[in-house]
Amino acid sequence: MAKQLAAKWAIVLAAISFLGGIVAAGSMGYGPLGFISYKIEAVMSSYSSSSSNFNTIPVSFDLGSLKPGDNGTVVDTAKLSIGSSGYYKFELENYGKLKKVFSVFKVTVTLSSGDSFTLDIYSEDDYKLYLDAGDYNITVEVIYKVKDNPKEYLEVSNMLFLKVEYEDSDDYSS
């Protein structure tokens, strides 16, 4: 019986010692041995919408590292192929994020058909246009100015800022 009691106490003491070691190690902190950062960029290829029968090849702007007060203009050409004539709405996206960083962010869109319009993050407007079926080159020009005191300092990769979508023609009937 004494041996059984001694064995039980040995187990209890071992468990207390083990738990005490864990507590002591946890209170002493830790040392990091490695960090990892990465940025995975999407391959910008054709996007399609089966409901409206159109495809886009978007522009992709890399503004690089910007500092407060920086400004500039970037221009590139997107492609839009429309299988069905109808109304299409062009609009800016991610207003909230853009407004935290830019005091000026204007996007001028010029279609190969001759139509041209400008969208601004501070007016939060969109532009609706009737387009015939066909292929369009779309020149996208962005004029920007970083705020003197941006509300956020962050890195953005491939954030959607401009989109086009098919609009139901019933929305435009009188």
N, C-alpha and C positions, 0 to 999 in steps of 0.2 A: 503494500500500500504506500509506503514511503517513497518507493521508486516511482510509482504512478504519479504521486503528488509532485515529486521533483521534476518529472517529465512535463507535466502540465505547466509548472512554473517556468520551465525552460522555454516552452513554446510561447507563453505570454510575454516573457522578457525579450525573446527574439522578435516578436511582433512589435513590441513597444520600441525596441531599438531600430527596427526597419522603418517604422512610421516616423520616428524622431529624425532619422537620416533624411527622409524625403522632405520634411518640414525645414530642416536646416539647409538643405540644398536649394529649396525654393526661395528661402529668404536671402540667400547669398547672391541671387541674380543669375544672369546668363551672359554668354558672349556670342554674338552672331558670327556665323562662319561664312555666310554668303547671302548676297542679294541678287535679284534679277529684275531687269526692266526690259520691256520689248514693245514694239509697235508693229502690228500686222496691218499692212495696207491692202485694201481690196483692189483687185484688178478691175479697172473701169472698162466694162465691155457693154454690150447691148442689153438694154432693159426693155422688157415688153409687157404689154397689158392686153390680155386676151379679150377683156370685156369691150375694149374700144379699138382693138386692132391697130395699135401703134407701137413703134419702137423708138428708143432714144439712145444716142451715144453722148453722154454728158461731158462737160468740161470738168477739169480738175485743176484747181488753183492751189499752189503752195506759196503762201505769203512769207514763209521762212520765219525767222525770229523777229518779232516786232517789239518796239519800245514805246512808252507813252509819247504821244504826239506824232508818231510816224504816220505817213500817208503815202498814197500811191494809186496807181491804176493798173489793172491787169485785164487782158483781153484774150479770148480764145474762141474757137468755133465748135459748137455742138451740132449734132445731126438729129433730125426728127423725121421719121417715116410714118405717114398716116395712111391706113388702108381704107378708112371711111371718112367722108366729108362730115363736118359738124363743128360745134362750138368747143373750144379748148380754153381752159383757164390756166394762166401762168401766175404763179405766186411765190413769194419768198417764204422760207421756212426758218424755224429756230430763232424767231425774233428776240425772245428773251435773252438767249445766250449772246447774240450779236450786239444787243443794246448795252450789255454790261461792259463791252470792250470797245465798241466803235461809236464815235460821235457822228460820223458820216459813214453810211453804207448804202450806196445807190447802185442799182443794177439796171443797165440799159440793154434791152434785148432787141436785136434787129434780125428779122427773118429775110431770107433770100427773096421772098415775095414782095419785099419793100415795106412791110409793116414794121413799125418801131415804137417802143414804149419804154418808160423808166419806172422801176419799182423802188421804194425807199422803206427801210425798216421802221422809220418813225411815222409813216402814214399807214403802214400795215394794209396796203391796198393789194388788189390783184387786177389782172387784165384779162378780159374775155375776148376771144377772137374767133370768127368763123374761118376755118381753113378747109380748103379742098383736099381731097386725097392726093398724096404725092410725097415727094422727098424735099426736105427743107434744110438748108444750112442756116444755123442760128448763131450770130455773133453775140457773145455775152461779154459785156464790159462792166467791171466792178470798180467803182471809185470809193476809196475808204480812207478814214482817218481814225487812228487809235486815240481814245480819250486820254486827256492829260493825267487822269486818275482812274484807270480802269477798275471796275468792281471785282474783277477776277483776273488772276494770272494763271493761265492754264495752257495746255497743249491740246489742240484739236486736230483730229485726223479724219479726213473724208466726211465731214459733217455736211449733210444736205442743206443747201441754202436756197435753191431754186428748183421748182418742179412745175410740170405741166400735167394736166389731167383732162380727160374727156368730160364734158358737161352734157347732161341730158338736154336735148333741144327743147323739151317741154318747159324748161326754166326760162326760155326766151320768147315764148309765144305771147301774143297780146290779147 
